[in-house]
Amino acid sequence: MASRSSLPLSQVLPAPAAEIAAEFPLAADLCYLNHAAVAPWPGRTLEAITAFAQENVTRGAADYPRWHAMEARLRAQLCTLINAPSTDDIALLKNTSEGLSLIAAGLPWQAGDRIVTSDQEFPSNRIPWQALRPRGVDTLCVDISGDDPEGALIAALTPRTRLLSISSVQYGTGLRMDLARLGDACRANGTLFCVDAIQSLGALPFDVQACCADFVVADGHKWMLGPEGLALFYCRDSVREQLALTQYGWHMIEDAGNYDRDDWTPAQSARRFECGSPNMLATHALSASLSLLLEVGMEQVSEALLARTDYIDRQLRASGRGTVLSPADAGRRAGIVTWRPDEPLEACFERLRAAGVVCARRGGGIRLSPHFYTDQSVIDHALGLLLA
């Protein structure tokens, strides 16, 4: 591992508590800085899915009521994580793309309606809206590279703007959006507000009521430290019935356990968007991962994570090498620091990969994304390689 003395600045980050560090027994030959893509699971998550698998092997679904209770527990944890008014507002879907597609397919669009998003979105928050073009719905991708990205989005709102959909944190640069400002503007304009929160849930505190979001979508495999294949879908109760249902099955109706009824109605809760059997394996896994984050507390998680991204940012800027593409304003940062090297990007990335640094090429640079538990030695080693 690189020593701190080889870096431009001298600083000691608070080490994670021993019990937290023990949750992440990552291989000694890896520097894992890729939580903005797919995160490692905590040890307790391994224990949870191992116990679930053992139960399934030896008892099948004999204890299914306990599985159902675990599903209810996960809804409650997600409700707490985003400060939703009720667990009735939470649906469990497969991924972020499914949630955004559900909104795109379900709203009663009219020709001439407009959707506003940014020009920095991950494809999942662009393609579902652009797919509405044959129905006469226009998608405007606003340039948010200036000093006031929210102002640029708000200026694009018109009486025909039906929906503003934005990532809480941009995946390429880590730009952190002022969601409350955007939510207030949407309310004033009569525009629905959708937040792709995959790059902030589990990394930063999130308050769905404070930001006036109508929809929030986020898969669990990044900062929430969970598995792929299970996502949060929040839908405000006042707009729930605006979404036409596009999938039907036994799980999305009232009185879902009564299989003999011929008459049925969709569930009043957001469960109406869950057509079939829940992903019980992923439910156990994500619930275990969230238990760690909620025990630590999201304010503490955020403080530790931002200390790490601030450290990375300042070391890179002080080096005078390459270009930091992430925001210089600490208030705009999240869990991502993206840096464009002076050498060819591909060569730099392959050099890091060969040395065991797990990161990503995003936003025109090398994207580093630690988490709250990441030890300074991991960061220093990666920085030493970057600046070698």
C-alpha positions in Angstrom: 0.0 0.0 0.0 1.2 3.5 -0.8 2.2 5.6 2.2 0.6 8.9 2.9 4.0 10.6 2.6 3.8 10.0 -1.2 0.7 12.1 -1.5 0.5 15.9 -1.8 -1.3 16.5 1.5 -0.9 14.9 5.0 -4.2 13.9 6.7 -5.4 11.1 8.8 -9.0 10.0 8.3 -10.9 8.5 11.2 -10.8 4.8 10.9 -14.0 2.8 10.8 -15.0 1.2 14.1 -13.6 -2.4 14.4 -17.1 -3.9 14.3 -17.8 -2.0 11.0 -14.5 -3.0 9.5 -15.2 -6.6 10.4 -18.4 -6.5 8.3 -16.3 -6.0 5.1 -13.6 -8.7 4.9 -12.5 -7.7 1.4 -9.7 -9.5 -0.3 -6.3 -8.0 0.7 -5.3 -7.6 -3.0 -8.2 -5.4 -3.8 -8.8 -1.7 -3.4 -12.6 -1.5 -3.7 -13.7 2.0 -4.8 -16.7 1.1 -6.9 -19.8 1.5 -4.7 -21.4 3.7 -7.3 -21.6 0.6 -9.5 -22.0 -2.6 -7.4 -21.2 -2.7 -3.7 -19.8 -5.6 -1.7 -22.2 -7.0 0.8 -21.7 -6.8 4.6 -20.9 -10.0 6.5 -24.3 -9.9 8.1 -25.9 -10.1 4.6 -23.9 -13.2 3.9 -25.1 -14.7 7.1 -28.7 -13.8 6.4 -28.8 -15.4 2.9 -26.9 -18.4 4.1 -29.5 -18.9 6.9 -32.3 -18.4 4.4 -30.8 -21.0 2.0 -30.3 -23.5 4.8 -33.8 -23.0 5.9 -35.1 -23.5 2.4 -33.0 -26.7 1.9 -34.2 -28.2 5.2 -37.7 -26.9 5.6 -38.8 -25.5 2.3 -41.5 -22.9 2.7 -42.8 -24.4 6.0 -42.1 -21.0 7.7 -43.4 -18.8 4.9 -45.2 -16.5 7.4 -41.8 -15.5 8.7 -40.7 -14.7 5.1 -43.7 -12.5 4.7 -42.8 -10.7 8.0 -39.3 -10.1 6.5 -40.9 -8.5 3.5 -42.9 -6.2 5.8 -39.7 -5.4 7.7 -37.9 -4.4 4.5 -40.8 -2.0 3.6 -40.5 -0.5 7.1 -36.7 0.0 6.7 -37.1 1.6 3.3 -39.8 3.8 4.7 -37.4 5.0 7.4 -34.6 5.4 5.0 -36.4 8.0 2.9 -38.8 9.3 5.6 -41.9 8.2 3.6 -45.3 8.9 5.3 -46.3 5.2 5.3 -45.1 1.8 4.2 -48.1 1.8 2.0 -46.1 4.2 -0.2 -43.4 1.6 -0.8 -43.4 -1.0 -3.6 -40.6 -3.6 -4.1 -39.7 -3.9 -7.8 -36.8 -5.5 -9.7 -34.7 -2.5 -10.5 -34.6 1.2 -11.2 -35.4 0.8 -14.9 -38.6 -1.1 -14.1 -39.8 1.7 -11.8 -39.1 4.5 -14.3 -40.7 2.4 -17.1 -43.7 1.9 -14.9 -44.2 5.6 -14.6 -43.6 6.2 -18.3 -46.1 3.5 -19.3 -48.6 4.4 -16.6 -49.2 8.1 -16.8 -52.0 9.4 -19.0 -49.8 11.3 -21.5 -51.2 13.6 -24.2 -49.6 14.7 -27.4 -47.6 17.9 -26.7 -46.7 16.9 -23.1 -43.1 17.5 -22.2 -40.7 15.7 -19.9 -37.6 17.5 -18.6 -34.5 15.8 -17.5 -30.8 16.5 -17.6 -28.1 15.8 -20.2 -26.0 13.9 -17.7 -28.5 11.1 -16.8 -27.8 7.4 -16.8 -29.7 5.7 -19.7 -32.3 4.3 -17.4 -33.5 7.9 -16.7 -33.6 8.8 -20.3 -34.7 5.9 -22.5 -38.1 5.3 -20.9 -39.0 9.0 -21.5 -37.6 9.1 -25.0 -39.6 5.9 -25.8 -42.8 8.0 -25.5 -41.9 10.1 -28.6 -44.3 8.1 -30.9 -47.1 9.2 -28.5 -46.2 12.9 -29.1 -44.4 13.3 -25.8 -41.2 15.4 -26.0 -38.2 14.8 -23.8 -35.9 17.7 -23.2 -32.4 17.0 -21.9 -31.2 20.2 -20.2 -27.5 21.2 -20.0 -26.7 21.3 -16.3 -22.9 21.9 -16.7 -23.3 25.6 -15.5 -23.1 27.1 -12.1 -26.8 26.7 -11.4 -28.0 23.3 -12.7 -31.3 23.6 -10.8 -32.0 27.0 -12.3 -31.4 25.5 -15.8 -33.9 22.8 -15.2 -36.5 25.1 -13.6 -36.2 27.5 -16.6 -37.1 24.6 -18.9 -40.5 24.1 -17.1 -43.5 25.2 -19.0 -47.3 24.7 -18.6 -46.9 21.6 -20.8 -44.2 20.0 -18.6 -45.8 17.0 -17.2 -42.8 15.5 -15.4 -39.3 16.5 -14.2 -37.1 13.4 -13.7 -33.7 13.9 -12.3 -31.0 11.8 -10.5 -30.3 13.0 -7.0 -26.6 12.5 -7.7 -25.2 12.3 -11.2 -23.5 9.0 -11.9 -20.7 10.4 -14.0 -19.4 13.3 -11.9 -21.1 12.9 -8.5 -22.9 16.3 -8.9 -25.4 16.5 -6.0 -28.7 18.1 -6.9 -30.8 20.4 -4.7 -33.9 18.3 -4.7 -35.9 20.6 -2.4 -35.5 23.5 -4.8 -36.6 21.3 -7.7 -39.5 19.9 -5.8 -40.8 23.3 -4.8 -40.6 24.5 -8.5 -42.4 21.4 -9.7 -45.2 22.0 -7.2 -45.5 25.6 -8.2 -45.7 24.6 -11.9 -48.1 21.7 -11.5 -45.4 19.3 -12.7 -44.8 15.8 -11.3 -41.4 15.2 -9.7 -39.5 12.0 -10.2 -36.1 11.2 -8.5 -33.7 8.5 -9.5 -32.1 8.1 -6.1 -29.8 5.2 -6.8 -26.6 7.2 -6.2 -27.7 8.7 -2.9 -29.9 6.2 -1.0 -27.5 4.5 1.5 -24.9 7.2 1.0 -26.7 10.4 2.1 -29.8 11.2 4.2 -32.9 11.4 2.0 -36.3 13.0 2.9 -39.0 12.3 0.3 -41.4 14.7 2.1 -38.9 17.6 2.3 -38.1 17.4 -1.4 -41.8 17.0 -2.4 -41.1 14.0 -4.7 -44.0 12.2 -6.3 -41.9 9.2 -7.3 -38.5 7.9 -6.0 -36.8 4.9 -7.5 -33.6 3.2 -6.5 -32.1 -0.3 -6.8 -30.4 -1.7 -3.7 -27.0 -2.9 -5.1 -25.0 0.3 -4.8 -24.8 2.4 -1.7 -27.5 0.4 0.1 -25.0 -2.6 0.0 -27.6 -5.0 -1.2 -28.1 -7.4 -4.1 -29.0 -6.7 -7.6 -32.6 -7.5 -8.5 -34.6 -5.6 -5.8 -35.5 -1.9 -5.9 -37.4 0.7 -3.9 -40.3 2.3 -5.7 -42.0 5.2 -3.8 -45.2 6.6 -5.1 -47.0 9.5 -3.3 -50.5 8.4 -2.3 -52.1 11.3 -4.0 -50.7 10.3 -7.5 -50.9 6.5 -7.1 -54.1 6.1 -9.1 -52.8 8.3 -11.9 -50.6 5.4 -12.9 -52.5 2.9 -15.1 -51.6 -0.6 -14.2 -49.6 -2.5 -16.9 -49.0 -5.8 -15.0 -51.5 -8.0 -13.1 -51.2 -10.9 -10.8 -52.1 -12.4 -7.5 -49.8 -10.2 -5.4 -51.1 -6.8 -6.5 -54.7 -7.1 -5.3 -56.5 -6.4 -2.0 -56.9 -9.6 0.1 -54.0 -11.1 -1.8 -54.0 -14.3 0.3 -57.5 -15.3 -0.7 -57.0 -17.3 -3.9 -60.7 -18.3 -4.3 -62.2 -14.9 -4.9 -63.4 -14.2 -8.4 -63.9 -10.5 -7.8 -60.8 -8.4 -7.1 -59.6 -4.9 -6.9 -56.0 -3.5 -7.0 -54.4 -2.9 -3.7 -54.8 0.6 -2.4 -51.2 0.6 -1.4 -48.1 0.7 -3.7 -48.2 -3.1 -3.6 -50.6 -2.6 -6.6 -47.4 -2.3 -8.6 -46.1 -5.7 -7.5 -47.8 -8.2 -9.8 -46.3 -11.5 -8.7 -44.2 -13.4 -6.1 -41.7 -11.4 -4.2 -37.9 -12.0 -4.4 -37.5 -13.5 -1.0 -33.8 -14.2 -1.3 -33.0 -10.6 -2.1 -35.5 -9.4 0.5 -33.5 -11.1 3.2 -30.3 -9.8 1.8 -31.3 -6.1 1.5 -33.0 -6.1 4.9 -29.7 -7.3 6.5 -27.7 -4.7 4.6 -30.1 -1.9 5.6 -30.0 -2.9 9.2 -26.3 -2.0 9.2 -26.8 1.4 7.7 -29.7 2.2 9.9 -27.8 1.1 13.0 -24.9 3.4 12.2 -27.3 6.2 11.2 -27.5 7.9 7.9 -26.1 11.2 9.2 -23.0 9.3 10.5 -22.7 7.3 7.2 -22.9 10.5 5.2 -20.3 12.3 7.4 -17.8 9.5 7.1 -18.4 9.1 3.3 -18.1 12.8 2.6 -14.9 13.0 4.6 -13.5 10.3 2.2 -14.6 12.0 -1.0 -13.3 15.3 0.3 -9.9 13.7 1.0 -9.7 12.2 -2.5 -10.8 15.4 -4.1 -8.2 17.6 -2.2 -5.4 15.1 -2.8 -6.1 15.1 -6.6 -6.4 18.8 -6.9 -3.3 19.5 -4.8 -1.3 17.1 -7.1 -1.7 19.5 -10.0 -2.1 16.4 -12.2 -5.0 15.6 -14.5 -8.4 17.3 -14.0 -11.0 16.7 -11.3 -14.4 16.5 -13.0 -16.5 16.3 -9.9 -17.8 19.5 -8.2 -15.2 21.7 -6.4 -18.0 22.9 -4.0 -18.1 20.4 -1.1 -21.8 21.0 -0.8 -22.3 19.6 -4.3 -20.4 16.4 -3.6 -21.6 12.9 -2.7 -19.8 9.6 -2.8 -18.2 10.0 -6.2 -14.9 11.6 -7.3 -14.2 11.5 -11.1 -10.7 12.5 -12.4 -9.4 12.7 -15.9 -5.8 11.7 -16.1 -3.2 13.3 -18.3 -2.3 9.9 -19.8 -4.8 8.1 -22.0 -7.9 7.1 -20.0 -7.9 3.5 -21.0 -4.3 3.0 -20.2 -4.8 4.6 -16.7 -7.8 2.4 -16.0 -6.1 -0.8 -17.1 -3.1 0.1 -14.9 -5.4 0.5 -11.9 -7.3 -2.7 -12.7 -4.1 -4.7 -13.0 -3.0 -3.4 -9.5 -6.3 -4.5 -7.9 -8.1 -1.1 -7.8 -11.8 -1.7 -8.5 -13.2 1.5 -10.0 -15.0 2.6 -13.1 -14.6 4.7 -16.3 -17.5 7.1 -16.2 -18.1 10.7 -17.0 -15.0 11.0 -19.1 -12.6 10.0 -16.4 -11.7 7.5 -13.6 -14.6 7.3 -11.1 -13.7 6.5 -7.5 -16.5 5.7 -5.1 -15.6 4.7 -1.6 -18.2 4.1 1.2 -18.3 5.1 4.8 -16.3 2.1 5.9 -13.5 2.4 3.4 -10.1 2.5 5.1 -7.7 5.3 4.3 -5.0 2.8 3.3 -7.2 1.6 0.4 -7.7 5.2 -0.7 -4.1 6.1 -0.4 -3.0 3.1 -2.4 -5.3 4.0 -5.2 -4.2 7.6 -5.2 -0.6 6.6 -5.1 -1.1 4.6 -8.3 -3.1 7.4 -10.0 -0.4 9.9 -9.2 2.6 7.7 -9.9 
